[in-house]
Amino acid sequence: MSLLFEAACQLQEFFEEKHWRFCIIGGIAVIRWGEPRFTRDVDVTLLSGFGREEEFISAMLASPFLPRIAGAADFAACNRVLLLSSPHGVPIDVSLGGLPFEESCVDRASPFEFEPGCALRTCSAEDLVVLKLVAGRDHDWVDVKSVVDRSSGQIDWPYIEAQLQPFAELKEDPNILANLERLKRRAAKP
């Protein structure tokens, strides 16, 4: 098993032992839903809610996973992302989720076997599109196009739009919804 998937499986096992709700997002989810590409880290949304973050941060810092930066607990409390690495050095970004969208994303996640013996609970294609459009980096746009291209018309556009609307308003960024419209037109072309 590759070190990346080994790290993701170890993290998933740790979360499951704690009965924590989570799903894998980012590059690993792109491998499932889009055009497979290189990724060197594990990105995960962990539902911590609001007000209990310290409980989750402390448990993760006491686990076999190591902090990647000095002051990792303070950084996580401030930015809602705990930067860890696996025992073999694979970077792990744990986003502390609490928004209704993040809860929906975790609830809609499903397992997918990436390698024999490594079935990871990843977000849905639609939730991945939402996450990538909100992030809005150049490589996110490439990932989103690959997810839409591989979906064969199975994307739930109304769901994506309903999830994106509050983010577009919060970020005061009309380009988020404009990018969604471009994607829908692209998907509609034969």
Residue pairs with C-beta under 8 A, 6 or more apart in sequence:
1 9
1 115
1 116
1 117
1 118
2 115
3 86
3 88
3 89
3 90
4 28
4 39
4 40
4 41
4 42
4 90
5 114
5 115
5 118
5 120
6 86
6 88
6 90
6 118
7 42
7 86
7 88
7 90
7 92
8 24
8 28
8 42
8 118
8 120
9 117
9 118
9 120
10 64
10 86
10 87
11 42
11 44
11 65
11 86
11 92
12 22
12 24
12 120
12 121
14 60
14 63
14 64
14 65
15 22
15 44
15 46
18 59
20 46
20 47
20 56
21 46
21 47
21 103
21 106
22 44
22 45
22 46
22 47
22 106
22 121
23 44
23 45
23 105
23 106
23 109
23 121
23 122
23 123
24 42
24 43
24 44
24 109
24 120
24 121
24 122
24 123
25 43
25 44
25 45
25 95
25 105
25 122
25 123
25 127
25 128
25 131
26 39
26 41
26 42
26 43
26 44
26 93
26 131
27 37
27 38
27 39
27 40
27 41
27 43
28 39
28 42
28 43
28 114
28 120
28 122
29 43
29 122
29 123
29 128
30 36
30 37
30 39
30 128
30 143
30 146
30 147
31 37
31 39
31 114
32 112
32 114
32 122
33 122
33 124
33 125
33 128
33 147
33 150
33 151
34 128
34 143
34 144
34 146
34 147
34 149
34 150
35 143
35 146
35 149
35 150
37 143
37 146
40 90
40 91
41 90
41 91
41 92
41 93
42 86
42 90
42 91
42 92
42 93
43 92
43 93
43 95
44 92
44 93
44 94
44 95
45 95
45 97
45 102
45 105
45 106
45 123
46 56
46 94
46 95
46 96
46 97
47 97
47 98
47 102
47 103
47 106
48 55
48 56
48 96
48 97
48 98
49 98
50 98
53 76
53 77
53 80
53 96
54 73
54 77
56 82
56 96
57 73
57 76
57 77
57 82
57 96
58 73
60 82
60 84
60 94
61 67
61 72
61 73
61 82
64 86
64 87
65 84
65 85
65 86
65 87
65 92
66 84
66 85
66 86
66 87
67 73
67 82
67 83
67 84
67 85
68 83
68 84
68 85
68 91
69 75
69 83
72 82
72 83
72 84
73 82
75 81
75 82
75 83
76 82
76 83
76 94
76 96
80 95
80 96
80 98
81 93
81 94
81 95
81 96
82 93
82 94
82 96
83 91
83 92
83 93
83 94
84 91
84 92
84 93
84 94
85 91
85 92
86 92
95 102
97 103
97 105
97 106
101 127
101 130
101 163
101 166
101 167
104 127
104 163
105 123
105 124
105 127
105 130
105 131
106 123
108 123
108 124
108 126
108 127
109 121
109 122
109 123
109 124
109 127
110 121
110 122
110 124
111 119
111 120
111 121
111 122
112 119
112 120
112 122
113 119
114 120
123 131
125 147
125 151
125 154
125 155
126 155
126 156
126 159
126 160
126 163
127 163
128 143
128 144
128 147
129 144
129 147
129 148
129 155
129 160
129 183
130 160
130 163
130 164
130 167
132 140
132 141
132 143
132 144
132 147
133 140
133 144
133 160
133 164
133 176
133 179
133 180
134 164
134 167
134 171
134 176
136 173
136 175
136 176
136 179
141 179
144 179
144 183
145 183
145 186
147 155
148 155
148 183
148 186
148 187
151 187
153 187
155 187
157 180
157 184
157 187
160 180
161 177
161 180
164 176
164 177
164 180
165 177
167 176
168 174
168 176
168 177
